Amino acid sequence: MTKIQIPYGSKLMDVDIEGKLLDIEDGRSKTNSKEQDVIKHALENPIGTKRLSEIVNAKKNGKIIIVVDDHTRDAPTEKMLDAITEEMGEEHKHITLLVACGTHSPPAEEELKRILGKHFYQFDVLIHDCDAKDLVYQGTTSRGTPVLLNRSYVEADIKILTGDVTLHYYAGFGGGRKSILPGISSREAIKNNHALLVDDHARTANVENNPVHLDMSEAASFARPDFVINTAADDSGNPVDAYAGDMTAVFLRGAEVAKDLFCRETDDLFDVLVVSAGGFPKDRNLYQATKAVENCYRAVVPGGKLILIAECREGIGDAYFEEWMNEYASYEEAEEAIKTNFVLGGHKAFYMRKTMKRVRLSIVSELNTHILNRWGINAYNSVWEAVEEEKMNIKDKVKIGIVKKGLDTLLVPTIKNR
């Protein structure tokens, strides 16, 4: 029996189980370039636009706004701003930084300093408020989303987006257009857009016929940025590449890289799949950790068991998520609620119930056992205990899979019978 170390909170949990390791292979990324060099190279070689310095010089004394990710993302924002201001030269004195919070709580001052570094002190910093009274209407998408955007962004002479392209479980990928919707949009626009996630095409690493992605892209086209720079990083946060220029071209190039980095094809379906969210901060609460379940559950045989390993030191993590799990005991009930009364946070319950319709879900965590049991989720003190119980229930040899970094590994079954 092989001892395996699985991330759990801030430590590694020793587990004695025999199973197939399913994480992305080490060395798959090409992280032999320095982060700053990768970003600088992207700015010097934009896709589909002129260089940023030329765009800025064509609008002397124009108001420049740069949209940056908030504290819930890991984009190398300070390094991108370093490279952007160097590229623009003297014109950078007219910059305002706009933090794209979507519906997230605004970052504290210390978090802003961490994100922006020295640029926190150099430029005006605005934090987007999705409930602000002065949001500017830009139009309504073909899917019925009313697009109201941050006024400072709309009125800027030069609009720049920054961010990173990562897996996203219903938009397909983060990055690009996502900085606008949900990043700097109204709460109503975000709710309308996210309610499209019930469509089967709205899934991780897919943009083809994905209504969430298409709606975001259409919304962003109403106030198209002049220039975008996005990075792609591996699961350790190391830069793989960066792309700059036209919003759509940058996003599609980054999505290709992210798909290669994080998608793991498997020709097996497993009776038991052990999935760690990846340790802290990825397993800080259940709200965040459920992304690992969504990424991996399709590789479990129907009726099989998925064991989520997530410390959840901060508990459930979202009041609406908890409320919906209490109120809607089936996938069908959660789906109907999404369609009729979409609430951010409730969508996590929808995904959880969708998973539980296919597989039996167990969790090894610090969460309240009674709450999990009430939801129909088995709670265990150890991975070994959860696996051994399954072995006793199955007469034949149990096929076990193990994923150490579930938030950063999308399992893609290659067999037809899903």
C-alpha positions as a LaTeX table, in Angstrom:
\begin{tabular}{lrrr}
\hline
Residue & $x$ (\AA) & $y$ (\AA) & $z$ (\AA) \\
\hline
Met1 & 0.00 & 0.00 & 0.00 \\
Thr2 & 1.39 & 3.38 & $-1.03$ \\
Lys3 & 1.34 & 6.38 & 1.27 \\
Ile4 & 0.11 & 9.50 & $-0.51$ \\
Gln5 & 0.16 & 13.06 & 0.75 \\
Ile6 & $-3.01$ & 15.03 & 0.01 \\
Pro7 & $-3.36$ & 18.80 & 0.61 \\
Tyr8 & $-5.67$ & 19.63 & 3.50 \\
Gly9 & $-5.79$ & 23.19 & 4.81 \\
Ser10 & $-2.24$ & 24.36 & 5.46 \\
Lys11 & $-0.79$ & 20.86 & 5.77 \\
Leu12 & $-0.44$ & 17.59 & 3.89 \\
Met13 & $-2.57$ & 14.64 & 4.99 \\
Asp14 & $-0.91$ & 11.21 & 4.84 \\
Val15 & $-3.27$ & 8.69 & 3.25 \\
Asp16 & $-2.66$ & 4.95 & 2.78 \\
Ile17 & $-4.76$ & 3.99 & $-0.22$ \\
Glu18 & $-4.08$ & 2.40 & $-3.57$ \\
Gly19 & $-5.37$ & 4.43 & $-6.48$ \\
Lys20 & $-4.59$ & 6.06 & $-9.79$ \\
Leu21 & $-3.17$ & 9.59 & $-9.51$ \\
Leu22 & $-5.03$ & 11.89 & $-11.89$ \\
Asp23 & $-3.42$ & 15.29 & $-11.48$ \\
Ile24 & $-1.97$ & 17.16 & $-14.42$ \\
Glu25 & 1.54 & 15.94 & $-15.16$ \\
Asp26 & 4.40 & 17.93 & $-13.70$ \\
Gly27 & 6.36 & 19.91 & $-16.23$ \\
Arg28 & 3.38 & 20.39 & $-18.53$ \\
Ser29 & 3.74 & 24.13 & $-18.32$ \\
Lys30 & 6.59 & 26.09 & $-19.85$ \\
Thr31 & 7.43 & 28.23 & $-16.84$ \\
Asn32 & 11.05 & 28.80 & $-17.74$ \\
Ser33 & 10.49 & 32.47 & $-18.56$ \\
Lys34 & 10.49 & 35.21 & $-15.99$ \\
Glu35 & 7.04 & 36.60 & $-15.30$ \\
Gln36 & 7.97 & 40.16 & $-16.18$ \\
Asp37 & 9.60 & 39.06 & $-19.45$ \\
Val38 & 6.47 & 37.16 & $-20.46$ \\
Ile39 & 4.25 & 40.18 & $-19.79$ \\
Lys40 & 6.61 & 42.60 & $-21.51$ \\
His41 & 6.80 & 40.33 & $-24.57$ \\
Ala42 & 3.00 & 40.30 & $-24.78$ \\
Leu43 & 2.82 & 44.11 & $-24.70$ \\
Glu44 & 5.45 & 44.35 & $-27.41$ \\
Asn45 & 3.59 & 41.87 & $-29.63$ \\
Pro46 & $-0.14$ & 42.62 & $-29.35$ \\
Ile47 & $-2.73$ & 40.54 & $-31.18$ \\
Gly48 & $-5.17$ & 42.47 & $-33.34$ \\
Thr49 & $-4.35$ & 45.99 & $-32.11$ \\
Lys50 & $-1.59$ & 48.55 & $-32.23$ \\
Arg51 & 0.87 & 48.66 & $-29.35$ \\
Leu52 & $-0.52$ & 50.27 & $-26.23$ \\
Ser53 & 2.00 & 53.12 & $-26.47$ \\
Glu54 & 0.63 & 54.00 & $-29.91$ \\
Ile55 & $-2.98$ & 53.87 & $-28.70$ \\
Val56 & $-2.15$ & 56.18 & $-25.78$ \\
Asn57 & $-0.10$ & 58.60 & $-27.89$ \\
Ala58 & $-3.01$ & 58.94 & $-30.32$ \\
Lys59 & $-5.15$ & 60.34 & $-27.47$ \\
Lys60 & $-2.88$ & 62.82 & $-25.73$ \\
Asn61 & $-4.06$ & 63.79 & $-22.24$ \\
Gly62 & $-6.90$ & 61.29 & $-22.47$ \\
Lys63 & $-8.35$ & 59.76 & $-19.32$ \\
Ile64 & $-7.07$ & 56.19 & $-18.97$ \\
Ile65 & $-8.81$ & 53.56 & $-16.87$ \\
Ile66 & $-7.30$ & 50.17 & $-16.10$ \\
Val67 & $-9.61$ & 47.46 & $-14.78$ \\
Val68 & $-7.89$ & 45.08 & $-12.34$ \\
Asp69 & $-8.98$ & 41.88 & $-10.59$ \\
Asp70 & $-10.10$ & 42.01 & $-6.97$ \\
His71 & $-8.79$ & 40.11 & $-3.93$ \\
Thr72 & $-10.51$ & 36.84 & $-4.91$ \\
Arg73 & $-8.18$ & 36.33 & $-7.90$ \\
Asp74 & $-4.48$ & 35.52 & $-8.18$ \\
Ala75 & $-3.56$ & 37.53 & $-11.25$ \\
Pro76 & $-0.08$ & 39.17 & $-11.17$ \\
Thr77 & $-1.69$ & 42.60 & $-11.20$ \\
Glu78 & 1.25 & 44.62 & $-9.87$ \\
Lys79 & 3.61 & 43.16 & $-12.47$ \\
Met80 & 1.13 & 43.84 & $-15.26$ \\
Leu81 & 0.79 & 47.44 & $-14.09$ \\
Asp82 & 4.58 & 47.76 & $-13.97$ \\
Ala83 & 4.83 & 46.69 & $-17.59$ \\
Ile84 & 1.83 & 48.75 & $-18.73$ \\
Thr85 & 3.11 & 52.00 & $-17.19$ \\
Glu86 & 6.57 & 51.39 & $-18.66$ \\
Glu87 & 5.03 & 50.82 & $-22.08$ \\
Met88 & 2.97 & 54.03 & $-21.87$ \\
Gly89 & 5.79 & 56.25 & $-20.67$ \\
Glu90 & 4.88 & 59.75 & $-19.48$ \\
Glu91 & 1.20 & 59.32 & $-20.33$ \\
His92 & 0.65 & 57.08 & $-17.32$ \\
Lys93 & 0.03 & 60.08 & $-15.04$ \\
His94 & $-3.61$ & 60.12 & $-16.23$ \\
Ile95 & $-4.42$ & 56.61 & $-15.01$ \\
Thr96 & $-7.26$ & 55.53 & $-12.75$ \\
Leu97 & $-7.38$ & 51.94 & $-11.47$ \\
Leu98 & $-10.81$ & 50.32 & $-11.24$ \\
Val99 & $-11.15$ & 47.19 & $-9.09$ \\
Ala100 & $-13.60$ & 44.75 & $-10.70$ \\
Cys101 & $-15.52$ & 43.33 & $-7.74$ \\
Gly102 & $-18.68$ & 42.12 & $-9.44$ \\
Thr103 & $-20.91$ & 41.27 & $-6.48$ \\
His104 & $-17.98$ & 40.49 & $-4.14$ \\
Ser105 & $-17.44$ & 42.51 & $-0.99$ \\
Pro106 & $-14.98$ & 45.37 & $-1.56$ \\
Pro107 & $-11.36$ & 44.60 & $-0.69$ \\
Ala108 & $-9.92$ & 46.17 & 2.45 \\
Glu109 & $-7.09$ & 48.68 & 2.16 \\
Glu110 & $-4.47$ & 46.05 & 3.07 \\
Glu111 & $-5.78$ & 43.77 & 0.36 \\
Leu112 & $-5.60$ & 46.61 & $-2.15$ \\
Lys113 & $-1.99$ & 47.25 & $-1.21$ \\
Arg114 & $-1.22$ & 43.56 & $-1.70$ \\
Ile115 & $-2.88$ & 43.52 & $-5.12$ \\
Leu116 & $-1.55$ & 46.83 & $-6.43$ \\
Gly117 & 1.76 & 47.24 & $-4.62$ \\
Lys118 & 3.34 & 50.64 & $-5.22$ \\
His119 & 0.59 & 51.53 & $-7.70$ \\
Phe120 & $-1.82$ & 51.88 & $-4.78$ \\
Tyr121 & 0.02 & 55.07 & $-3.89$ \\
Gln122 & 0.64 & 56.28 & $-7.47$ \\
Phe123 & $-2.85$ & 56.37 & $-8.93$ \\
Asp124 & $-6.46$ & 57.00 & $-8.05$ \\
Val125 & $-8.12$ & 53.72 & $-7.07$ \\
Leu126 & $-11.85$ & 53.14 & $-7.51$ \\
Ile127 & $-13.73$ & 50.07 & $-6.28$ \\
His128 & $-16.68$ & 49.03 & $-8.41$ \\
Asp129 & $-20.07$ & 48.97 & $-6.70$ \\
Cys130 & $-22.63$ & 46.79 & $-8.50$ \\
Asp131 & $-25.43$ & 48.67 & $-6.70$ \\
Ala132 & $-24.21$ & 52.19 & $-7.50$ \\
Lys133 & $-26.89$ & 54.65 & $-8.62$ \\
Asp134 & $-24.82$ & 56.14 & $-11.45$ \\
Leu135 & $-24.16$ & 53.00 & $-13.52$ \\
Val136 & $-24.55$ & 53.69 & $-17.25$ \\
Tyr137 & $-26.95$ & 51.69 & $-19.43$ \\
Gln138 & $-25.22$ & 50.40 & $-22.57$ \\
Gly139 & $-27.90$ & 48.18 & $-24.09$ \\
Thr140 & $-29.62$ & 44.83 & $-23.61$ \\
Thr141 & $-28.13$ & 41.59 & $-24.89$ \\
Ser142 & $-30.00$ & 39.20 & $-27.17$ \\
Arg143 & $-30.48$ & 36.96 & $-24.11$ \\
Gly144 & $-32.20$ & 39.73 & $-22.17$ \\
Thr145 & $-29.38$ & 40.95 & $-19.92$ \\
Pro146 & $-29.57$ & 44.72 & $-19.31$ \\
Val147 & $-25.99$ & 45.97 & $-19.39$ \\
Leu148 & $-25.27$ & 48.75 & $-16.89$ \\
Leu149 & $-21.59$ & 49.48 & $-16.39$ \\
Asn150 & $-19.34$ & 51.53 & $-14.14$ \\
Arg151 & $-19.54$ & 55.19 & $-15.14$ \\
Ser152 & $-15.81$ & 55.89 & $-14.83$ \\
Tyr153 & $-15.08$ & 53.03 & $-17.21$ \\
Val154 & $-17.68$ & 54.11 & $-19.76$ \\
Glu155 & $-16.50$ & 57.73 & $-19.75$ \\
Ala156 & $-12.76$ & 56.98 & $-19.99$ \\
Asp157 & $-10.97$ & 57.85 & $-23.23$ \\
Ile158 & $-8.82$ & 54.72 & $-23.11$ \\
Lys159 & $-10.11$ & 51.50 & $-21.58$ \\
Ile160 & $-7.70$ & 48.72 & $-20.55$ \\
Leu161 & $-8.52$ & 45.33 & $-19.02$ \\
Thr162 & $-6.10$ & 43.15 & $-17.05$ \\
Gly163 & $-6.57$ & 39.71 & $-15.53$ \\
Asp164 & $-5.86$ & 36.02 & $-15.94$ \\
Val165 & $-7.43$ & 33.25 & $-17.98$ \\
Thr166 & $-8.42$ & 30.33 & $-15.76$ \\
Leu167 & $-11.00$ & 27.54 & $-15.72$ \\
His168 & $-14.50$ & 28.69 & $-14.82$ \\
Tyr169 & $-17.24$ & 26.20 & $-14.12$ \\
Tyr170 & $-20.06$ & 27.85 & $-16.05$ \\
Ala171 & $-18.44$ & 30.64 & $-18.11$ \\
Gly172 & $-15.96$ & 28.07 & $-19.48$ \\
Phe173 & $-12.96$ & 30.26 & $-18.68$ \\
Gly174 & $-12.28$ & 33.43 & $-16.75$ \\
Gly175 & $-10.47$ & 36.34 & $-18.31$ \\
Gly176 & $-11.20$ & 38.83 & $-21.10$ \\
Arg177 & $-14.88$ & 39.76 & $-21.19$ \\
Lys178 & $-15.37$ & 38.61 & $-17.60$ \\
Ser179 & $-13.64$ & 41.79 & $-16.37$ \\
Ile180 & $-16.68$ & 43.68 & $-17.69$ \\
Leu181 & $-19.48$ & 41.21 & $-16.94$ \\
Pro182 & $-19.56$ & 40.48 & $-14.03$ \\
Gly183 & $-16.52$ & 42.61 & $-13.09$ \\
Ile184 & $-17.88$ & 46.15 & $-13.51$ \\
Ser185 & $-21.58$ & 45.48 & $-14.16$ \\
Ser186 & $-24.77$ & 45.97 & $-12.18$ \\
Arg187 & $-26.14$ & 43.34 & $-9.83$ \\
Glu188 & $-29.15$ & 42.85 & $-12.11$ \\
Ala189 & $-26.93$ & 42.25 & $-15.14$ \\
Ile190 & $-24.84$ & 39.72 & $-13.21$ \\
Lys191 & $-27.91$ & 37.85 & $-11.95$ \\
Asn192 & $-29.44$ & 37.71 & $-15.43$ \\
Asn193 & $-26.20$ & 36.44 & $-16.93$ \\
His194 & $-25.51$ & 33.83 & $-14.26$ \\
Ala195 & $-29.06$ & 32.47 & $-14.47$ \\
Leu196 & $-28.08$ & 31.08 & $-17.89$ \\
Leu197 & $-25.88$ & 28.48 & $-16.20$ \\
Val198 & $-28.64$ & 25.84 & $-16.20$ \\
Asp199 & $-27.84$ & 25.19 & $-19.87$ \\
Asp200 & $-25.81$ & 22.01 & $-20.44$ \\
His201 & $-23.29$ & 23.95 & $-22.53$ \\
Ala202 & $-22.49$ & 26.23 & $-19.58$ \\
Arg203 & $-19.68$ & 24.11 & $-18.17$ \\
Thr204 & $-16.00$ & 24.22 & $-17.35$ \\
Ala205 & $-13.56$ & 24.71 & $-20.26$ \\
Asn206 & $-16.36$ & 25.02 & $-22.83$ \\
Val207 & $-17.24$ & 28.18 & $-24.76$ \\
Glu208 & $-18.97$ & 26.56 & $-27.74$ \\
Asn209 & $-22.70$ & 27.38 & $-27.57$ \\
Asn210 & $-22.15$ & 28.40 & $-23.94$ \\
Pro211 & $-24.86$ & 31.00 & $-23.22$ \\
Val212 & $-23.08$ & 32.46 & $-20.18$ \\
His213 & $-19.91$ & 33.09 & $-22.19$ \\
Leu214 & $-21.78$ & 34.38 & $-25.23$ \\
Asp215 & $-23.87$ & 36.74 & $-23.11$ \\
Met216 & $-20.74$ & 38.06 & $-21.37$ \\
Ser217 & $-19.05$ & 38.63 & $-24.73$ \\
Glu218 & $-22.04$ & 40.46 & $-26.16$ \\
Ala219 & $-22.27$ & 42.65 & $-23.06$ \\
Ala220 & $-18.57$ & 43.51 & $-23.25$ \\
Ser221 & $-18.92$ & 44.47 & $-26.92$ \\
Phe222 & $-21.24$ & 47.33 & $-25.89$ \\
Ala223 & $-18.28$ & 49.11 & $-24.26$ \\
Arg224 & $-15.35$ & 47.36 & $-25.85$ \\
Pro225 & $-11.92$ & 47.96 & $-24.28$ \\
Asp226 & $-9.14$ & 49.49 & $-26.33$ \\
Phe227 & $-6.56$ & 47.03 & $-25.03$ \\
Val228 & $-6.46$ & 43.87 & $-22.93$ \\
Ile229 & $-3.64$ & 41.98 & $-21.25$ \\
Asn230 & $-4.26$ & 38.58 & $-19.67$ \\
Thr231 & $-1.87$ & 36.03 & $-18.21$ \\
Ala232 & $-2.09$ & 32.26 & $-17.99$ \\
Ala233 & $-0.52$ & 30.53 & $-14.99$ \\
Asp234 & $-0.10$ & 26.95 & $-13.82$ \\
Asp235 & $-1.66$ & 25.56 & $-10.64$ \\
Ser236 & 1.22 & 26.97 & $-8.56$ \\
Gly237 & 0.67 & 30.47 & $-9.91$ \\
Asn238 & 3.78 & 30.39 & $-12.10$ \\
Pro239 & 3.34 & 32.36 & $-15.34$ \\
Val240 & 3.11 & 30.27 & $-18.47$ \\
Asp241 & 2.41 & 33.04 & $-20.94$ \\
Ala242 & 0.68 & 36.37 & $-21.43$ \\
Tyr243 & $-1.33$ & 37.80 & $-24.30$ \\
Ala244 & $-2.21$ & 41.38 & $-25.15$ \\
Gly245 & $-4.28$ & 43.31 & $-27.67$ \\
Asp246 & $-7.83$ & 42.67 & $-28.84$ \\
Met247 & $-10.17$ & 41.37 & $-26.15$ \\
Thr248 & $-11.57$ & 38.38 & $-28.06$ \\
Ala249 & $-8.26$ & 37.31 & $-29.57$ \\
Val250 & $-6.50$ & 37.51 & $-26.20$ \\
Phe251 & $-9.22$ & 35.53 & $-24.46$ \\
Leu252 & $-9.29$ & 32.73 & $-27.04$ \\
Arg253 & $-5.50$ & 32.39 & $-27.03$ \\
Gly254 & $-5.43$ & 32.27 & $-23.23$ \\
Ala255 & $-8.30$ & 29.75 & $-23.14$ \\
Glu256 & $-6.33$ & 27.37 & $-25.37$ \\
Val257 & $-3.40$ & 27.49 & $-22.96$ \\
Ala258 & $-5.58$ & 27.10 & $-19.86$ \\
Lys259 & $-7.30$ & 24.08 & $-21.40$ \\
Asp260 & $-3.95$ & 22.45 & $-22.08$ \\
Leu261 & $-2.75$ & 23.23 & $-18.56$ \\
Phe262 & $-5.70$ & 22.03 & $-16.54$ \\
Cys263 & $-7.65$ & 19.43 & $-18.53$ \\
Arg264 & $-6.78$ & 15.80 & $-17.82$ \\
Glu265 & $-8.30$ & 13.19 & $-20.10$ \\
Thr266 & $-9.06$ & 9.83 & $-18.54$ \\
Asp267 & $-10.26$ & 6.62 & $-20.17$ \\
Asp268 & $-11.41$ & 5.31 & $-16.78$ \\
Leu269 & $-14.48$ & 5.89 & $-14.66$ \\
Phe270 & $-13.90$ & 5.30 & $-10.95$ \\
Asp271 & $-15.95$ & 3.62 & $-8.25$ \\
Val272 & $-14.35$ & 5.96 & $-5.72$ \\
Leu273 & $-12.74$ & 9.29 & $-6.54$ \\
Val274 & $-10.77$ & 11.06 & $-3.80$ \\
Val275 & $-10.54$ & 14.78 & $-4.58$ \\
Ser276 & $-8.64$ & 17.38 & $-2.57$ \\
Ala277 & $-9.57$ & 20.99 & $-3.30$ \\
Gly278 & $-5.84$ & 21.72 & $-3.11$ \\
Gly279 & $-5.35$ & 22.98 & 0.45 \\
Phe280 & $-5.66$ & 26.51 & 1.83 \\
Pro281 & $-6.81$ & 29.00 & 0.54 \\
Lys282 & $-8.61$ & 26.87 & $-2.06$ \\
Asp283 & $-10.36$ & 24.87 & 0.67 \\
Arg284 & $-10.95$ & 27.81 & 3.01 \\
Asn285 & $-14.72$ & 27.17 & 2.87 \\
Leu286 & $-17.14$ & 24.80 & 1.18 \\
Tyr287 & $-18.37$ & 27.51 & $-1.19$ \\
Gln288 & $-14.90$ & 27.64 & $-2.78$ \\
Ala289 & $-14.08$ & 23.93 & $-2.46$ \\
Thr290 & $-17.16$ & 22.78 & $-4.39$ \\
Lys291 & $-15.42$ & 23.86 & $-7.60$ \\
Ala292 & $-13.23$ & 20.78 & $-7.21$ \\
Val293 & $-16.33$ & 18.59 & $-7.11$ \\
Glu294 & $-17.70$ & 20.18 & $-10.29$ \\
Asn295 & $-14.34$ & 19.70 & $-12.04$ \\
Cys296 & $-14.07$ & 16.00 & $-11.25$ \\
Tyr297 & $-17.42$ & 14.28 & $-10.68$ \\
Arg298 & $-17.93$ & 13.24 & $-14.31$ \\
Ala299 & $-15.10$ & 10.71 & $-13.90$ \\
Val300 & $-17.11$ & 8.76 & $-11.28$ \\
Val301 & $-19.34$ & 5.86 & $-12.31$ \\
Pro302 & $-23.04$ & 6.66 & $-11.88$ \\
Gly303 & $-23.87$ & 5.81 & $-8.28$ \\
Gly304 & $-20.20$ & 5.83 & $-7.30$ \\
Lys305 & $-18.63$ & 7.83 & $-4.49$ \\
Leu306 & $-16.74$ & 11.12 & $-4.64$ \\
Ile307 & $-14.83$ & 11.99 & $-1.45$ \\
Leu308 & $-14.02$ & 15.70 & $-1.16$ \\
Ile309 & $-11.02$ & 16.58 & 1.02 \\
Ala310 & $-11.41$ & 20.18 & 2.16 \\
Glu311 & $-10.63$ & 21.62 & 5.58 \\
Cys312 & $-13.22$ & 24.45 & 5.34 \\
Arg313 & $-11.81$ & 26.38 & 8.32 \\
Glu314 & $-14.18$ & 29.26 & 7.46 \\
Gly315 & $-17.26$ & 27.02 & 7.36 \\
Ile316 & $-19.81$ & 26.94 & 4.54 \\
Gly317 & $-18.75$ & 30.32 & 3.24 \\
Asp318 & $-21.98$ & 31.77 & 1.85 \\
Ala319 & $-25.37$ & 32.29 & 3.48 \\
Tyr320 & $-27.41$ & 31.80 & 0.30 \\
Phe321 & $-25.53$ & 28.60 & $-0.54$ \\
Glu322 & $-26.36$ & 27.23 & 2.89 \\
Glu323 & $-29.97$ & 28.43 & 2.73 \\
Trp324 & $-30.57$ & 26.81 & $-0.65$ \\
Met325 & $-29.00$ & 23.52 & 0.43 \\
Asn326 & $-31.39$ & 23.51 & 3.38 \\
Glu327 & $-34.42$ & 24.48 & 1.32 \\
Tyr328 & $-33.97$ & 22.51 & $-1.92$ \\
Ala329 & $-33.33$ & 18.83 & $-1.32$ \\
Ser330 & $-33.21$ & 17.75 & $-4.97$ \\
Tyr331 & $-31.59$ & 18.80 & $-8.22$ \\
Glu332 & $-35.00$ & 19.44 & $-9.79$ \\
Glu333 & $-36.01$ & 21.83 & $-6.98$ \\
Ala334 & $-32.71$ & 23.72 & $-7.20$ \\
Glu335 & $-32.99$ & 23.97 & $-10.99$ \\
Glu336 & $-36.48$ & 25.43 & $-10.78$ \\
Ala337 & $-35.28$ & 27.96 & $-8.18$ \\
Ile338 & $-32.39$ & 29.01 & $-10.44$ \\
Lys339 & $-34.80$ & 29.63 & $-13.32$ \\
Thr340 & $-37.42$ & 31.52 & $-11.31$ \\
Asn341 & $-35.52$ & 33.29 & $-8.53$ \\
Phe342 & $-31.79$ & 33.31 & $-9.26$ \\
Val343 & $-29.66$ & 34.33 & $-6.28$ \\
Leu344 & $-25.87$ & 34.47 & $-6.32$ \\
Gly345 & $-24.68$ & 31.80 & $-3.93$ \\
Gly346 & $-27.73$ & 29.68 & $-4.59$ \\
His347 & $-26.13$ & 28.55 & $-7.84$ \\
Lys348 & $-23.57$ & 26.58 & $-5.80$ \\
Ala349 & $-26.42$ & 24.57 & $-4.30$ \\
Phe350 & $-27.67$ & 23.91 & $-7.83$ \\
Tyr351 & $-24.29$ & 22.47 & $-8.81$ \\
Met352 & $-24.02$ & 20.46 & $-5.62$ \\
Arg353 & $-27.45$ & 18.92 & $-6.13$ \\
Lys354 & $-26.64$ & 18.23 & $-9.78$ \\
Thr355 & $-23.53$ & 16.30 & $-8.70$ \\
Met356 & $-25.44$ & 14.42 & $-6.02$ \\
Lys357 & $-27.98$ & 13.25 & $-8.58$ \\
Arg358 & $-25.18$ & 11.28 & $-10.28$ \\
Val359 & $-22.82$ & 10.32 & $-7.44$ \\
Arg360 & $-22.80$ & 9.83 & $-3.68$ \\
Leu361 & $-20.91$ & 12.70 & $-2.09$ \\
Ser362 & $-18.77$ & 12.40 & 1.04 \\
Ile363 & $-16.65$ & 15.07 & 2.71 \\
Val364 & $-13.63$ & 14.95 & 5.00 \\
Ser365 & $-13.51$ & 18.40 & 6.63 \\
Glu366 & $-13.94$ & 20.46 & 9.79 \\
Leu367 & $-17.57$ & 21.18 & 8.92 \\
Asn368 & $-20.54$ & 20.43 & 11.15 \\
Thr369 & $-21.39$ & 16.75 & 10.61 \\
His370 & $-25.09$ & 17.25 & 11.33 \\
Ile371 & $-25.42$ & 19.91 & 8.62 \\
Leu372 & $-23.77$ & 17.69 & 6.00 \\
Asn373 & $-25.85$ & 14.68 & 6.95 \\
Arg374 & $-29.02$ & 16.76 & 6.72 \\
Trp375 & $-28.04$ & 17.62 & 3.15 \\
Gly376 & $-27.54$ & 13.95 & 2.31 \\
Ile377 & $-23.73$ & 14.14 & 2.41 \\
Asn378 & $-21.72$ & 11.61 & 4.41 \\
Ala379 & $-19.13$ & 13.15 & 6.73 \\
Tyr380 & $-15.98$ & 11.25 & 7.66 \\
Asn381 & $-13.02$ & 11.86 & 9.94 \\
Ser382 & $-10.51$ & 10.37 & 7.49 \\
Val383 & $-10.11$ & 9.41 & 3.85 \\
Trp384 & $-9.19$ & 5.86 & 4.84 \\
Glu385 & $-12.49$ & 5.44 & 6.69 \\
Ala386 & $-14.51$ & 6.67 & 3.71 \\
Val387 & $-12.68$ & 4.42 & 1.24 \\
Glu388 & $-12.77$ & 1.32 & 3.45 \\
Glu389 & $-16.53$ & 1.59 & 3.89 \\
Glu390 & $-16.94$ & 1.60 & 0.12 \\
Lys391 & $-14.72$ & $-1.44$ & $-0.26$ \\
Met392 & $-16.98$ & $-3.36$ & 2.08 \\
Asn393 & $-20.02$ & $-2.43$ & $-0.03$ \\
Ile394 & $-18.51$ & $-3.56$ & $-3.34$ \\
Lys395 & $-17.66$ & $-7.22$ & $-3.81$ \\
Asp396 & $-15.43$ & $-6.74$ & $-6.83$ \\
Lys397 & $-12.16$ & $-4.81$ & $-6.77$ \\
Val398 & $-12.81$ & $-1.11$ & $-6.24$ \\
Lys399 & $-11.35$ & 1.23 & $-8.87$ \\
Ile400 & $-10.02$ & 4.30 & $-7.02$ \\
Gly401 & $-8.85$ & 7.61 & $-8.48$ \\
Ile402 & $-7.02$ & 10.39 & $-6.60$ \\
Val403 & $-6.84$ & 14.10 & $-7.43$ \\
Lys404 & $-4.61$ & 16.27 & $-5.25$ \\
Lys405 & $-5.47$ & 19.65 & $-6.82$ \\
Gly406 & $-9.14$ & 19.50 & $-7.67$ \\
Leu407 & $-9.66$ & 23.21 & $-8.27$ \\
Asp408 & $-6.94$ & 23.10 & $-10.92$ \\
Thr409 & $-7.69$ & 19.74 & $-12.56$ \\
Leu410 & $-10.60$ & 19.20 & $-14.92$ \\
Leu411 & $-11.17$ & 15.49 & $-15.49$ \\
Val412 & $-12.45$ & 14.80 & $-19.01$ \\
Pro413 & $-13.67$ & 11.21 & $-19.52$ \\
Thr414 & $-12.88$ & 10.04 & $-23.05$ \\
Ile415 & $-15.24$ & 7.06 & $-23.01$ \\
Lys416 & $-18.69$ & 7.54 & $-24.50$ \\
Asn417 & $-20.66$ & 6.28 & $-21.52$ \\
Arg418 & $-20.57$ & 9.21 & $-19.11$ \\
\hline
\end{tabular}
